Amino acid sequence: MKFETLMLQSLFAVCLLVCVLTFGAMLTTSSAAPNAVANHAPVAASNSSAS
């Protein structure tokens, strides 16, 4: 097997693994965005009313 072919197949395998792991992490984690937005909402409201 040529060196270039081996490198290309290895790169494809690594990219596929990263994509699968990222997709799996997105599906299994709980979303913390609403809590973060709710925690910062009073600060954003008080900053906008102060100016």
N, CA, C and O atoms as a DFTB+ gen file, in Angstrom:
204 C
 N C O
     1  1       0.862      -1.185       0.000
     2  2       0.000       0.000       0.000
     3  2       0.899       1.235       0.000
     4  3       1.895       1.293       0.721
     5  1       0.540       2.200      -0.801
     6  2       1.333       3.427      -0.869
     7  2       1.158       4.256       0.399
     8  3       0.154       4.165       1.106
     9  1       2.166       5.056       0.647
    10  2       2.145       5.919       1.833
    11  2       0.972       6.901       1.784
    12  3       0.302       7.115       2.794
    13  1       0.721       7.498       0.615
    14  2      -0.353       8.483       0.482
    15  2      -1.718       7.847       0.736
    16  3      -2.583       8.451       1.370
    17  1      -1.902       6.631       0.239
    18  2      -3.176       5.939       0.442
    19  2      -3.385       5.626       1.913
    20  3      -4.487       5.785       2.439
    21  1      -2.339       5.188       2.565
    22  2      -2.431       4.890       3.996
    23  2      -2.744       6.146       4.798
    24  3      -3.569       6.112       5.711
    25  1      -2.093       7.246       4.465
    26  2      -2.350       8.504       5.169
    27  2      -3.771       8.991       4.944
    28  3      -4.417       9.470       5.876
    29  1      -4.266       8.875       3.715
    30  2      -5.621       9.317       3.403
    31  2      -6.659       8.465       4.125
    32  3      -7.644       8.996       4.639
    33  1      -6.452       7.166       4.169
    34  2      -7.394       6.302       4.868
    35  2      -7.347       6.533       6.376
    36  3      -8.374       6.461       7.052
    37  1      -6.163       6.808       6.898
    38  2      -6.044       7.109       8.325
    39  2      -6.743       8.425       8.656
    40  3      -7.424       8.530       9.676
    41  1      -6.577       9.419       7.805
    42  2      -7.241      10.702       8.018
    43  2      -8.759      10.545       7.969
    44  3      -9.473      11.131       8.783
    45  1      -9.243       9.765       7.029
    46  2     -10.683       9.519       6.935
    47  2     -11.191       8.834       8.199
    48  3     -12.243       9.202       8.721
    49  1     -10.461       7.848       8.691
    50  2     -10.878       7.124       9.891
    51  2     -10.902       8.043      11.113
    52  3     -11.821       7.974      11.930
    53  1      -9.903       8.890      11.232
    54  2      -9.845       9.812      12.378
    55  2     -10.975      10.838      12.305
    56  3     -11.607      11.137      13.318
    57  1     -11.231      11.376      11.121
    58  2     -12.317      12.351      10.958
    59  2     -13.675      11.712      11.254
    60  3     -14.532      12.326      11.889
    61  1     -13.860      10.495      10.797
    62  2     -15.116       9.794      11.075
    63  2     -15.278       9.539      12.567
    64  3     -16.374       9.683      13.107
    65  1     -14.202       9.164      13.229
    66  2     -14.251       8.927      14.664
    67  2     -14.575      10.212      15.426
    68  3     -15.372      10.189      16.363
    69  1     -13.966      11.328      15.034
    70  2     -14.243      12.608      15.690
    71  2     -15.701      13.013      15.490
    72  3     -16.349      13.493      16.420
    73  1     -16.212      12.819      14.282
    74  2     -17.609      13.163      14.011
    75  2     -18.567      12.303      14.831
    76  3     -19.546      12.812      15.376
    77  1     -18.293      11.014      14.921
    78  2     -19.160      10.117      15.687
    79  2     -19.106      10.464      17.172
    80  3     -20.138      10.468      17.843
    81  1     -17.927      10.751      17.686
    82  2     -17.818      11.115      19.100
    83  2     -18.507      12.444      19.398
    84  3     -19.149      12.589      20.438
    85  1     -18.381      13.405      18.501
    86  2     -19.043      14.696      18.689
    87  2     -20.558      14.541      18.642
    88  3     -21.275      15.119      19.460
    89  1     -21.038      13.766      17.688
    90  2     -22.478      13.528      17.570
    91  2     -23.002      12.795      18.803
    92  3     -24.068      13.130      19.319
    93  1     -22.271      11.815      19.266
    94  2     -22.677      11.094      20.471
    95  2     -22.692      11.985      21.695
    96  3     -23.581      11.867      22.538
    97  1     -21.717      12.878      21.805
    98  2     -21.682      13.798      22.942
    99  2     -22.854      14.770      22.895
   100  3     -23.412      15.116      23.936
   101  1     -23.234      15.213      21.699
   102  2     -24.376      16.127      21.584
   103  2     -25.680      15.428      21.959
   104  3     -26.576      16.056      22.522
   105  1     -25.794      14.148      21.658
   106  2     -27.027      13.430      21.958
   107  2     -27.140      13.043      23.428
   108  3     -28.249      12.953      23.955
   109  1     -26.028      12.815      24.091
   110  2     -26.087      12.298      25.458
   111  2     -26.011      13.379      26.534
   112  3     -26.378      13.113      27.679
   113  1     -25.551      14.579      26.213
   114  2     -25.447      15.605      27.247
   115  2     -26.767      16.351      27.387
   116  3     -27.533      16.486      26.433
   117  1     -27.009      16.827      28.594
   118  2     -28.205      17.637      28.816
   119  2     -27.881      19.093      28.504
   120  3     -26.745      19.538      28.669
   121  1     -28.876      19.815      28.059
   122  2     -28.659      21.195      27.664
   123  2     -28.657      22.100      28.888
   124  3     -29.603      22.089      29.677
   125  1     -27.605      22.874      29.043
   126  2     -27.492      23.807      30.159
   127  2     -27.729      25.237      29.696
   128  3     -27.601      26.163      30.498
   129  1     -28.069      25.447      28.433
   130  2     -28.244      26.800      27.910
   131  2     -29.410      27.538      28.566
   132  3     -29.238      28.704      28.919
   133  1     -30.581      26.936      28.753
   134  2     -31.660      27.699      29.402
   135  2     -31.292      28.153      30.806
   136  3     -31.661      29.257      31.206
   137  1     -30.571      27.326      31.566
   138  2     -30.157      27.730      32.911
   139  2     -29.168      28.887      32.852
   140  3     -29.246      29.810      33.663
   141  1     -28.254      28.847      31.916
   142  2     -27.271      29.920      31.793
   143  2     -27.945      31.223      31.376
   144  3     -27.599      32.294      31.874
   145  1     -28.905      31.127      30.464
   146  2     -29.623      32.329      30.030
   147  2     -30.463      32.884      31.167
   148  3     -30.519      34.100      31.354
   149  1     -31.111      32.025      31.923
   150  2     -31.939      32.475      33.039
   151  2     -31.097      33.116      34.137
   152  3     -31.532      34.072      34.777
   153  1     -29.905      32.596      34.353
   154  2     -29.049      33.158      35.397
   155  2     -28.526      34.542      35.017
   156  3     -28.292      35.372      35.895
   157  1     -28.340      34.801      33.722
   158  2     -27.790      36.086      33.288
   159  2     -28.864      37.097      32.913
   160  3     -28.543      38.256      32.651
   161  1     -30.115      36.697      32.879
   162  2     -31.179      37.602      32.461
   163  2     -31.338      38.804      33.397
   164  3     -31.448      39.926      32.902
   165  1     -31.356      38.631      34.710
   166  2     -31.488      39.829      35.588
   167  2     -30.332      40.804      35.425
   168  3     -30.532      42.017      35.493
   169  1     -29.127      40.291      35.211
   170  2     -27.967      41.164      35.033
   171  2     -28.115      41.947      33.734
   172  3     -27.824      43.143      33.703
   173  1     -28.555      41.302      32.675
   174  2     -28.728      41.990      31.396
   175  2     -29.851      43.024      31.487
   176  3     -29.755      44.096      30.890
   177  1     -30.902      42.708      32.222
   178  2     -32.005      43.658      32.371
   179  2     -31.588      44.877      33.190
   180  3     -31.956      46.005      32.861
   181  1     -30.830      44.653      34.244
   182  2     -30.413      45.782      35.080
   183  2     -29.373      46.644      34.356
   184  3     -29.342      47.859      34.554
   185  1     -28.532      46.042      33.530
   186  2     -27.548      46.824      32.776
   187  2     -28.225      47.686      31.700
   188  3     -27.812      48.823      31.473
   189  1     -29.255      47.155      31.041
   190  2     -29.905      47.917      29.975
   191  2     -30.768      49.039      30.555
   192  3     -30.907      50.086      29.923
   193  1     -31.345      48.849      31.730
   194  2     -32.177      49.904      32.317
   195  2     -31.338      50.992      32.969
   196  3     -31.821      52.109      33.157
   197  1     -30.105      50.694      33.314
   198  2     -29.243      51.666      33.979
   199  2     -28.701      52.706      33.008
   200  3     -28.342      53.806      33.428
   201  1     -28.633      52.381      31.705
   202  2     -28.045      53.355      30.781
   203  2     -29.054      54.226      30.103
   204  3     -28.688      55.086      29.302
